[in-house]
Amino acid sequence: MTREKNRVHHALESCGIKLSSVLSDIFGKSGRYVLNGLLEGRTIDDILKGIKLKRIKKKADEIKEAIKGSLDLTQIFLIRGSLEQMEAIQKRIDELGVEIKARSAHRNADLKIAMSIPGVGFTSASTLLAEIGDITDFKKPEQLAAWAGLVPSVYQSADKLLTGSITKHGSRHIRWILVQVAHVIAGGRNSKLKRFFLRIKSKKGSNVAVVALARKVLCILHHLLMNREMYHEGVISKKIKIDIEKASSSTEIDLEEMIKYIVKAGYEVRKGPSGGG
């Protein structure tokens, strides 16, 4: 769908028509009205007379300014082809949506729990549940995060432990959908999850913050599904910690013991490039 939309944008701009600079979505109701009018060869004044939305009417001068040229026969042919293709794609998307809803009907309760998390809609909720399967297979949220490849690699170099990028183990689909959810939360209204993202971003940058938020959402989902709870903004999720205090009463922990607890928490330990230990 995105590819076809880009083709339409390119065809319009090649003729000096920059509707996207004025209308946020040229494939919405008003955008399609203007686009169809141009394909029919109508004048822009005639097209604007038929627009009913006041917010679009207020942009009449800007729309006229954005349309410097006219569509030639080749571009009209290409744009119509893309629009027809988009309609066919949308029909298929709708059919798949109906099928997914039918197949996930037995998990309506789980879907409602997942969708109570900010940024999680039906598509992302169904994807997460389908990829995870039985949540009870993961006793702890950090185990689920490790299975999804959202924990950093830990490298052993001599007597030091160094963390690297996330392992990217498991399903790429679950990581992709969680990152999309994280982007929605980061760009959404003020919330505890968004403030978490902003704190990480200020220290380590946007990319690291998005991945951290994706992992946090996954861990929250694990807690909610295991406890059969809905997400509430007022509830502060507990941080996942490695309980080193229980590991040893002494102030020092040897390397082997430290590695054991890091692996238990779901992290991956590998030898570093310097070939230590």
C-alpha positions in Angstrom: 0.0 0.0 0.0 2.8 2.4 0.9 4.6 1.6 -2.4 1.5 2.5 -4.4 1.0 5.7 -2.4 4.6 6.7 -3.1 4.0 6.2 -6.8 1.1 8.5 -6.7 3.1 11.2 -4.9 5.9 10.9 -7.4 3.5 11.1 -10.3 1.9 14.3 -8.9 5.2 16.0 -8.1 6.6 15.2 -11.5 3.8 17.4 -12.9 4.3 20.2 -10.4 1.5 19.2 -8.1 2.5 19.2 -4.4 -0.8 18.4 -2.6 0.9 16.6 0.2 2.5 19.9 1.3 -1.0 21.3 2.1 -3.1 18.2 2.8 -1.9 15.9 5.6 -3.4 12.9 3.8 -4.2 13.1 0.1 -5.8 9.7 0.3 -8.3 10.8 2.8 -11.9 11.8 1.9 -11.0 15.4 0.9 -7.7 14.5 -0.6 -9.3 11.9 -2.8 -12.0 14.4 -3.9 -9.3 16.8 -5.0 -7.3 14.0 -6.7 -10.2 12.6 -8.5 -11.1 16.1 -9.7 -7.6 16.5 -11.2 -7.8 13.1 -12.9 -11.1 14.2 -14.4 -9.5 17.4 -15.8 -11.6 19.8 -13.7 -10.3 23.2 -12.8 -9.1 23.7 -9.2 -11.7 26.4 -8.7 -14.5 24.0 -9.7 -13.0 21.3 -7.4 -12.8 23.6 -4.4 -16.4 24.6 -4.8 -17.4 21.0 -4.0 -15.4 20.7 -0.8 -17.6 20.9 2.3 -15.1 20.7 5.1 -14.4 24.2 6.5 -10.8 23.4 7.5 -10.0 22.4 3.9 -11.9 25.4 2.5 -9.6 27.7 4.6 -6.7 26.2 2.7 -8.1 27.1 -0.7 -5.3 29.6 -1.5 -2.6 27.1 -0.4 -4.1 24.3 -2.5 -4.1 26.6 -5.5 -0.5 27.5 -4.9 0.4 23.8 -4.5 -1.0 23.0 -8.0 1.3 24.6 -10.4 0.9 22.2 -13.3 -1.6 19.7 -14.8 -1.6 16.0 -15.2 -0.7 14.6 -18.6 -2.3 11.4 -20.0 0.6 9.2 -18.9 0.4 10.4 -15.3 -3.4 10.0 -15.2 -3.0 6.5 -16.4 -0.4 5.6 -13.8 -2.2 7.3 -10.9 -5.5 5.6 -11.8 -3.7 2.2 -11.9 -2.1 2.9 -8.5 -5.5 3.9 -7.0 -7.1 0.7 -8.4 -4.3 -1.4 -6.9 -4.7 0.4 -3.6 -8.4 -0.5 -3.5 -7.6 -4.2 -4.2 -5.0 -4.2 -1.4 -7.4 -2.6 1.0 -10.0 -5.2 0.2 -7.5 -7.9 0.9 -6.5 -6.2 4.2 -10.1 -6.1 5.2 -10.5 -9.8 4.4 -7.5 -10.7 6.4 -8.7 -8.5 9.3 -12.0 -10.4 9.4 -10.1 -13.8 9.3 -7.8 -12.7 12.1 -10.7 -11.6 14.3 -12.5 -14.9 13.7 -9.4 -16.9 14.6 -8.6 -14.9 17.7 -12.1 -14.9 19.1 -11.2 -17.4 21.7 -8.6 -15.0 23.1 -10.8 -11.9 23.4 -9.9 -11.5 27.0 -6.2 -11.5 26.2 -6.7 -9.1 23.4 -8.6 -6.7 25.7 -5.7 -6.9 28.2 -3.1 -6.2 25.6 -5.1 -3.4 24.1 -5.3 -1.7 27.5 -1.6 -0.8 27.1 -1.1 2.6 25.5 -0.1 2.4 21.8 -1.4 -1.2 21.4 -4.2 -1.6 18.9 -5.9 -4.7 17.5 -3.2 -5.4 14.9 -0.3 -5.1 17.3 -2.2 -7.0 20.1 -3.0 -9.9 17.8 0.6 -10.0 16.5 2.0 -10.1 20.0 -0.3 -12.8 21.2 0.2 -14.9 18.1 4.0 -14.7 18.3 4.2 -15.3 22.1 1.7 -18.2 22.2 1.2 -19.5 25.7 2.4 -16.8 28.1 2.9 -19.4 30.9 5.8 -20.8 29.0 7.7 -17.7 30.3 7.8 -17.7 34.1 9.4 -14.2 34.3 9.2 -11.1 32.1 12.9 -11.1 31.5 12.7 -14.6 30.1 10.1 -13.4 27.5 12.3 -10.3 26.7 15.3 -12.6 26.2 13.3 -14.9 23.9 12.2 -11.9 21.9 15.8 -10.8 21.5 15.3 -7.5 23.4 18.1 -8.0 25.9 21.7 -6.8 25.3 24.5 -9.2 24.6 27.0 -9.4 27.4 30.6 -10.0 26.4 33.3 -11.4 28.6 36.7 -9.9 28.0 39.4 -10.9 30.5 37.8 -10.2 33.9 35.3 -7.6 32.6 31.7 -7.9 31.4 30.7 -5.6 28.6 27.2 -5.1 27.2 26.6 -4.8 23.5 23.6 -4.4 21.2 20.4 -6.5 21.7 20.7 -10.2 20.7 17.8 -10.1 18.2 17.0 -13.7 19.0 13.6 -15.1 18.2 10.9 -13.6 16.1 11.7 -10.4 14.2 7.9 -9.8 13.9 7.5 -9.3 17.7 10.4 -6.9 17.8 9.1 -5.0 14.8 5.6 -4.6 16.2 6.9 -3.6 19.7 9.1 -0.9 18.1 6.1 0.4 16.3 4.2 0.5 19.6 7.1 2.3 21.2 7.1 5.0 18.5 3.3 5.5 19.0 3.8 5.9 22.7 6.8 8.3 22.3 4.8 10.5 19.9 1.6 10.3 22.0 0.2 12.1 25.0 2.1 12.5 28.2 2.2 9.3 30.2 4.5 7.3 32.4 5.7 5.3 29.5 6.4 8.4 27.4 8.3 9.9 30.4 10.3 6.7 30.6 11.2 7.0 26.9 12.2 10.7 27.4 14.5 9.8 30.3 16.3 7.2 28.4 16.5 9.4 25.3 18.1 12.2 27.2 20.9 9.9 28.3 21.4 7.4 25.5 19.6 8.7 22.4 16.4 8.0 20.6 17.2 4.6 19.2 18.2 3.1 22.5 15.2 4.7 24.2 12.8 3.1 21.6 14.2 -0.4 22.2 14.1 0.1 25.9 10.5 1.2 25.8 9.7 -1.8 23.5 11.1 -4.2 26.1 9.3 -2.4 28.9 6.0 -2.8 27.0 6.7 -6.5 26.5 7.4 -7.0 30.2 4.3 -5.1 31.2 2.3 -7.3 28.9 3.7 -10.4 30.5 2.7 -9.1 34.0 -0.8 -8.2 32.9 -1.5 -11.5 31.1 0.0 -13.6 34.0 -2.1 -11.7 36.6 -5.2 -11.2 34.4 -5.1 -7.4 34.9 -5.8 -4.4 32.7 -3.2 -1.7 32.3 -3.7 1.4 34.5 -1.7 4.5 34.3 -1.6 4.9 38.1 0.2 1.6 38.6 4.0 1.8 38.4 5.5 -1.3 36.9 8.2 -2.9 39.0 11.8 -2.8 37.6 13.4 -6.0 36.8 16.5 -6.5 38.9 19.1 -9.2 39.3 18.9 -10.0 43.0 22.7 -10.0 43.7 22.1 -9.4 47.4 20.5 -12.9 47.6 23.4 -14.4 45.6 26.1 -13.7 48.2 26.3 -12.0 51.6 29.8 -10.8 50.9 30.6 -7.5 49.2 32.4 -9.3 46.3 31.1 -11.8 43.8 33.4 -13.8 41.6 33.2 -13.7 37.8 31.6 -17.2 37.4 28.9 -16.3 39.9 28.2 -13.0 38.2 27.8 -14.7 34.8 25.5 -17.3 36.3 23.0 -14.6 37.6 23.3 -12.6 34.4 22.4 -15.7 32.3 19.6 -16.6 34.7 18.1 -13.1 34.1 17.9 -13.8 30.4 21.1 -12.1 29.1 23.5 -13.7 26.7 27.2 -14.0 27.6 29.8 -14.4 24.9 33.6 -13.9 24.7 34.7 -10.5 23.5 36.9 -9.8 20.5 40.0 -9.5 22.8 39.5 -13.2 23.7 39.4 -13.0 27.5 38.7 -15.8 29.9 
